[in-house]
Amino acid sequence: MSFYQQTPEGLVVAVKAQPGARRAAIGPVLPAAPAPGWPDARLKIAVTAPPEDGRANEAIIAALAAWLGAKPAAITLTAGATARDKRFIVAAACGVPDV
């Protein structure tokens, strides 16, 4: 069960967002229904930012960048701007830590 896929554009990472959490956390990996263009699992990322005006998305990008060791500018939200299931592309070369 993998929450990421390597593509020519970069690393595609599927995330299950939890905005407004009491504390920020990354993990666990959750199973997800099959969807075209999406990995078969989601990495749960909890952030304290509220889901207003894109603040939670910015916090998720910052958390994902720190976790992957990439710059936030290298991460682009490609699907799910207002949904809890989100898809990001990481353009920089990076490794995926264990969850």
C-alpha positions as a Python dict, from the first residue, in 0.01 Angstrom:
ca = {
    (1, 'M'): (0, 0, 0),
    (2, 'S'): (174, 315, -121),
    (3, 'F'): (71, 680, -89),
    (4, 'Y'): (314, 801, -355),
    (5, 'Q'): (405, 739, -719),
    (6, 'Q'): (712, 843, -914),
    (7, 'T'): (617, 1012, -1245),
    (8, 'P'): (812, 1209, -1509),
    (9, 'E'): (675, 1533, -1354),
    (10, 'G'): (798, 1439, -1007),
    (11, 'L'): (682, 1256, -697),
    (12, 'V'): (301, 1238, -666),
    (13, 'V'): (194, 1226, -301),
    (14, 'A'): (-166, 1154, -194),
    (15, 'V'): (-267, 1308, 139),
    (16, 'K'): (-563, 1277, 375),
    (17, 'A'): (-582, 1620, 540),
    (18, 'Q'): (-695, 1685, 896),
    (19, 'P'): (-713, 2064, 938),
    (20, 'G'): (-781, 2222, 1276),
    (21, 'A'): (-613, 1940, 1468),
    (22, 'R'): (-497, 1987, 1827),
    (23, 'R'): (-141, 1903, 1724),
    (24, 'A'): (41, 1864, 1396),
    (25, 'A'): (138, 1510, 1294),
    (26, 'I'): (231, 1305, 989),
    (27, 'G'): (106, 946, 955),
    (28, 'P'): (-28, 683, 949),
    (29, 'V'): (-87, 564, 593),
    (30, 'L'): (-457, 500, 530),
    (31, 'P'): (-611, 277, 262),
    (32, 'A'): (-819, 453, -3),
    (33, 'A'): (-1061, 360, -278),
    (34, 'P'): (-898, 317, -621),
    (35, 'A'): (-904, 630, -834),
    (36, 'P'): (-736, 698, -1171),
    (37, 'G'): (-414, 896, -1133),
    (38, 'W'): (-405, 854, -755),
    (39, 'P'): (-191, 621, -543),
    (40, 'D'): (-383, 345, -361),
    (41, 'A'): (-336, 497, -12),
    (42, 'R'): (-325, 836, 159),
    (43, 'L'): (-68, 977, 401),
    (44, 'K'): (-256, 1139, 688),
    (45, 'I'): (-128, 1488, 771),
    (46, 'A'): (-282, 1673, 1065),
    (47, 'V'): (-223, 2050, 1090),
    (48, 'T'): (-340, 2304, 1344),
    (49, 'A'): (-432, 2562, 1078),
    (50, 'P'): (-804, 2603, 1008),
    (51, 'P'): (-949, 2511, 666),
    (52, 'E'): (-1004, 2877, 576),
    (53, 'D'): (-856, 3082, 293),
    (54, 'G'): (-609, 2806, 203),
    (55, 'R'): (-426, 2825, 536),
    (56, 'A'): (-452, 2451, 596),
    (57, 'N'): (-318, 2380, 245),
    (58, 'E'): (-19, 2607, 312),
    (59, 'A'): (45, 2433, 645),
    (60, 'I'): (26, 2090, 477),
    (61, 'I'): (275, 2200, 211),
    (62, 'A'): (511, 2328, 482),
    (63, 'A'): (480, 2004, 681),
    (64, 'L'): (527, 1788, 371),
    (65, 'A'): (831, 1991, 265),
    (66, 'A'): (995, 1957, 606),
    (67, 'W'): (919, 1584, 618),
    (68, 'L'): (1056, 1518, 267),
    (69, 'G'): (1349, 1758, 296),
    (70, 'A'): (1232, 1965, -1),
    (71, 'K'): (1160, 2335, -37),
    (72, 'P'): (792, 2437, -10),
    (73, 'A'): (819, 2606, -351),
    (74, 'A'): (890, 2264, -507),
    (75, 'I'): (551, 2128, -392),
    (76, 'T'): (234, 2198, -591),
    (77, 'L'): (-123, 2112, -498),
    (78, 'T'): (-273, 1950, -808),
    (79, 'A'): (-608, 1820, -679),
    (80, 'G'): (-831, 1862, -376),
    (81, 'A'): (-792, 2230, -287),
    (82, 'T'): (-1115, 2223, -84),
    (83, 'A'): (-1132, 1849, -10),
    (84, 'R'): (-968, 1635, 257),
    (85, 'D'): (-815, 1406, -8),
    (86, 'K'): (-537, 1605, -176),
    (87, 'R'): (-276, 1527, -439),
    (88, 'F'): (60, 1705, -450),
    (89, 'I'): (351, 1690, -694),
    (90, 'V'): (701, 1734, -554),
    (91, 'A'): (924, 1862, -837),
    (92, 'A'): (1251, 1835, -640),
    (93, 'A'): (1441, 1511, -608),
    (94, 'C'): (1380, 1371, -260),
    (95, 'G'): (1350, 1047, -75),
    (96, 'V'): (1037, 930, 106),
    (97, 'P'): (1093, 859, 478),
    (98, 'D'): (933, 559, 646),
    (99, 'V'): (597, 619, 811),
}
